[in-house]
Amino acid sequence: MATLNDTQTTILAMVVEGKTNSEIATKLHYSIRNIKYHLERIYSAYRISTKNPQNRRALLIKEVTKQELEKYM
């Protein structure tokens, strides 16, 4: 499992819920640039390297879901 700080874990949870960068930034009172910075760190932690933003989010959600399922098996 990837090692994330509390902020990154919160952002990851919001991404999995389907929130946009703008929605996450508003909720957490951060700039969109700050959200993107944390997302880059999250992608790196999960070893997601594709540059297409939609693909990155989809791969991240898939990886998190897979790891969550593995916890219960």
C-alpha positions in Angstrom: 0.0 0.0 0.0 1.2 3.5 -0.8 2.4 5.8 2.0 0.4 9.0 2.0 0.2 11.9 4.4 -3.2 12.9 5.9 -3.8 15.6 3.3 -3.1 13.2 0.4 -5.3 10.5 2.0 -8.1 13.1 2.2 -7.6 14.1 -1.4 -7.4 10.5 -2.6 -10.7 9.7 -0.8 -12.4 12.7 -2.6 -11.0 11.6 -6.0 -12.5 8.1 -5.4 -15.8 9.8 -4.6 -15.6 11.4 -8.0 -14.8 15.0 -6.9 -13.1 17.3 -9.4 -9.9 19.2 -8.5 -11.9 22.4 -8.2 -14.4 20.8 -5.8 -11.6 19.3 -3.7 -9.8 22.7 -3.6 -13.0 24.5 -2.5 -13.8 21.9 0.2 -10.2 21.9 1.6 -9.6 25.7 1.1 -6.6 25.0 -1.1 -5.6 26.3 -4.5 -6.1 24.1 -7.5 -2.3 24.2 -7.9 -1.9 22.8 -4.4 -4.3 20.0 -5.2 -2.4 19.1 -8.4 0.8 19.0 -6.4 -0.7 16.5 -4.0 -2.2 14.5 -6.8 1.3 14.2 -8.5 2.6 12.8 -5.2 -0.3 10.4 -5.0 0.2 9.2 -8.6 3.9 8.7 -7.8 3.1 6.7 -4.7 0.9 4.4 -6.6 3.4 4.3 -9.6 0.9 5.7 -12.1 2.9 7.4 -14.8 0.6 8.0 -17.8 0.2 11.7 -18.5 -3.5 11.7 -19.6 -5.4 13.2 -16.7 -8.6 11.0 -17.2 -6.5 7.9 -17.5 -4.5 8.7 -14.4 -7.6 9.3 -12.3 -9.2 6.0 -13.6 -6.0 4.0 -12.9 -5.8 5.5 -9.4 -9.4 4.7 -8.6 -8.9 1.2 -9.9 -5.7 0.7 -7.9 -7.3 2.0 -4.7 -10.4 -0.2 -5.2 -8.2 -3.2 -5.9 -6.1 -2.6 -2.7 -9.2 -2.1 -0.6 -10.7 -5.4 -1.8 -7.4 -7.2 -1.1 -7.6 -6.1 2.6 -10.8 -8.1 3.0 -9.6 -11.3 1.2 
